[in-house]
Amino acid sequence: MLHSGSLPVGRAMFYIATAAVAWGTGGVVAAVLHSTSGLDPLTVSFWRFLCGTVALALARSLLRPSLVGRLKSGLWRFAVTGAGMAVYQAAYFASVNVAGVAVATMVALGSGPVLVALGARLWMAERLGRRKILVIVVALTGLAMLVFGGGSTVLSSLPGVGLALLSAVGYAGTTLLSQVIGAEEGGDDPVGNALISFATGSVCLLPFALALGLLPERGAPVTVTALLVYLGLFPSALAYGLFFTGLRAVPATTASIITLVEPLAAAVIAVWLLGERLTVLTLLGGAVLLATVVALATSERDRADAVLLGGDHDDPRNTPM
């Protein structure tokens, strides 16, 4: 399945990669918020969604005035997308607190592309082909080397693994449904799509935030507010606007592989800002992961050019599994 349209594939992949880098910063900020303010991961997720909703609403008002038609045409799909976003982000933050960053990242982000690939194959008839399967395997190998270079183990916390798997299921469902929405009911309005999803996610998370406490127990109010606003603006409003835009031109499986640069970005931030040291295995894993994403981007761009020229016979997704 190839998504034509005005957005070039190369630019779409750049948007998705930029969104993944922004998500990488979000994980670090959320961890700092939890440790310094005492806010529960679900409460952090609520404020992130609420700030993102406000930012997207302001941006959307400058682009188009009405969302009434969009709501009438696909309300249930947007509701499910927003709920899925709330589930996978909150579950990921909870998994980080229970099992640690390495385990949560490996399980959630590692199983995400596999679940997306299976869902795209079964639900959207997106053929993978041997080449795409190989890319997934190599990318996941690089991810494992990156996050477990320090010797962490997946079996260190089964509840944390369960939360990470829940996060992966929510991510896969959101990615697939977002692509369907983009193709059928508003591919020209990714900001509006993200706005409705974020508003729905905010409503879903509000009862939990109220029960667990909306306000921080400690920490400087100005610092906590600034961190929450950052979460709402960059890893949320901007990142998901770019991600939904990129899904207009990039297959769901490809997008899920590109987003594996998120832990790579988080690792760079940890070294740069937190003074952490990386092992040789971690560095090698990051290099493998980055090389895989670059190779995938080049392959998708060349394939898109071939399709435009009428020569899509070598499309790897036309090769039976």
N, C-alpha and C positions, 0 to 999 in steps of 0.2 A: 504494500500500500504506500503510495507516494503522495504526499501532500504538495500539490502545486500551489500556485498563488504568487503574490508579489514579493514575498520575503525570501531572499536568497538563503540557501541551505547553510552556507558558511557563516552568514550573519546570525542565523537562528542558533547554530551551535555555539557561537561566541556568547550569545545571550544566556544560553543554558549554563555554560561554563562560568560566566560572571555570576549568575545566580548561585551556583554551587560554592564559589569562593565566598560570597556574602553569607551563605549558610554556615560555612566554616567559622567565620567570625562570630556568628550568633551562638554557636555552642560554647565558645569561650566566655562570651559575655553572660550567657545564662548561668554558667557554672560560677562565675564571680558573683552574680546577683544572689544566687542561693547561699553561698558561703558568707557573704558580707551582710545580707539583709534578713536572712531567715525566711524568705518567701518560699513557699512550697512550689515545686515544679509546675503544678497545675495552675497556681496563681500567676507565676511568671508567664506561662503560656497564655493565660487570659489577657493579661496586660499587653502582651506582645500582639495578640489578635486585635484587641481594642484599638491600640495605637496604630496598627496597620490599617484597620478599617477607616479611621479618621483620615489618615494620609491618603489612602486610595480614594476616599470620597472627595477630598479636595482636588486631587488630580483628575478624577473623573468629571467633576463639575466644570473643569476647564476644557474638556474634550467634547462631552455630550451631556445634554441636560436631563435625559430621562432613562430610567431603567425599567419602567413599567412593562413594556413589551417583552423585555428579556425575562422578567420574572414570570409572566403569564405563560411564556412558551416553554420554559424548562425549569420550573421551580423545584421539582423533586430532585432533579439532577444536581442543581446547585446546592440544595440542602445536603445531599449525600456527600458531595465534594467537600463542603465546609466541615461536616462532621468528621469525614476521613482525615482532613488536615488537622483538626483538633486532636483526634486520636493519635495520629502518628507523631506529632510534635510533643504532646504531653507524655506519651509512652516512652519516647526516646529520652527526654529529660529525666523521667523517673528511672529509666534503666541506667543512665549515667550515675545517678545517686546511689543505686543499689549495687551495680556490678562494676562501675568504673567506666572511664571513657573508652578504653581499648576494647573491652568486651562489647559494650553497647554499640560502638561504631562498627565493629566487625560483623556482628550478627545482623544489625538493622540495615546497614548500607550494603553488606555483602549479600544478604538474601533478597534485598530489594530488586536488583536487576534480574535475578532469576525469576522472581514472582511476576515482574512486569513482562518478561519474555514469555512466560507460560500464559499469562492472561492475554497478551497481545495475539498469541498464536491461536488460543481457543475462542476468544471473544471477537477479535478484529481481523482474523485471518491474515495476520502479519507473519510471513514466512521468515524464518531465521537463516537457514542455510548453514553449512559447515563453517564458513568463514566467521559469521557472527557468533556462533557458539564458541569457536576458538578464542575470539576476542573477549567474550565474557569470562572464560576460564583464566586467561592470562591476566585480565584486569583484576579478578578476584584474588589471584595469587599475589599480585603486587599489593593489593589492599591488605591481605593477611600479613605479608612481610612488613608493611608500613606500621600497622597498629600493634603487632605482636613482637616487634623488634626488641622490646624491653623484657619479654618473657612472660606476658600475661597469658591466662588460660581461659577458654570459654566456659569451662566447668567450674569456675570460681564462684558463680552465683547463678543457680538455675532460675530463681525468680527474676533476676535481671535479664537473663536470656529470654524468658517468656515475654517480658515487657518489650524487649528489642524486637522480637518476632512480631508482636502486635503492632509495633511501629512500622515494620516492614510491610505488613499486610495493608495498613492504612495508607502508606506511601504508594504502594503499587495500585491500589484501587483508585486513589486520587489522581495519579498520573494517567491511568487509562481513561477514566471518566472525563478528565479535563481535555484529553485529546478528542474524545467523542463530541464534547460540547463545542470545542473550537472548530471542529469540522462541520457540525450540523446546525448549531444554534448561536453563532456569534463569533466566528473566527476572526472577525474584524474588530473585536472589542475585548482584548485580553484584560485590560484594566477593569472593565465592568465585571468580567467573569471573576477576577480575583477579589473585587470588592464584595460581591454577593457571597462568595465562599468565606471570606474573612468575617463578614458580619454574622453568618451562620455559625462559624466556629466560636465567635465571641459568646453567642447565646448558649451554645452547648457547654462552654467552660464556666459560665457565670455561676451556676449553682455550686460547683465544686470550689471555686474561688471564695464564694461567700462562706462556705462551711469551713474552709481551711484558714481564712483570714486574708482580707484584701490588702491590708497595709503591712509594711515591713516592721519586724520586731526590733531591728537595730540598723545601724548604718546612717550615714549622712543623707538626709532627704534629697538634697540637690544631686548628689552622686547617684542615688538609686533612681531618681526620676530621669536623669540623663541617660543612664544605661537602659531603662525601659523604653525611652523614646528612640534610642538608637536601635533597639531590637525591633521596634515597630516600623521604623523607616527603612533601614537597609536590608537586614536579613529577611524582612517580611514584605512590606509593600513593594519595594524596588525589586527584590529577588523574585517574588512570585509573579509580578507583572512581566518581568523578563522571561521567566520560565514558561508561563502560559503563552507568551508570544512565540517563543522558540518551538513550542509543541505544534504550532501551525504548520511548520515545514519539516520537522524532524520526527521520525518514527519513535514510538514510546520506548522501545528497547534501547535504541541509540541514545535517547535522552537520559535514560537511567544509568547507562554506562558513563556518560560524560559527567554526571553529578558525583561520580566517585572521586572527583578532585576535591570534594568537600573536606575529607579527612586530611588530604595533603595540605590544603590551605590552613587547616587547624594546626597541623604540625609545624608549619612555617611560623605561624603566629606564636605558638608556644615557645619556639626557639628565640624568636625575635623579642617578644615582650616579657616572657616569663623566665627566660634564661635556661630552659630545659636543654638537655643534650640528647642528640640522636645517635643511635648505634649504627654500625655499618649496615646491618640487615635492614634497619629502618630506612636509611638513605637509599639502599638498593631497591627496596620495595617502592619507595616514592618515585624513583626513576622509571621503574617498570610500569607503574600505573600511569605516569605522565606520558611516557612513550606510547602506551596503548591508546590513550585518549587522542593524542596527536595523530597517530596512524588511523584511528577510526574517523576522525574529522576529515582527514585527507581523502580517505576512501569514500565517505559519504558525499563530499563535494564533487569528486570525480564522477561518482555514479549519477549525481543529479545533473551534471553537465552532459553526460552520455544520454540521459533520458531526454533532455531538451533537444539534443541532436537526433533523437529517434533511434538511439542504439542502446536500449536497456536490456539486451539479451544476456549481458554478463552480470546483471544485478544478482548479488548473492542470495537475496530473498526469493529469487525464482528457482533456486536449487532446492530440491526436496530434502527434508530432514532425514 
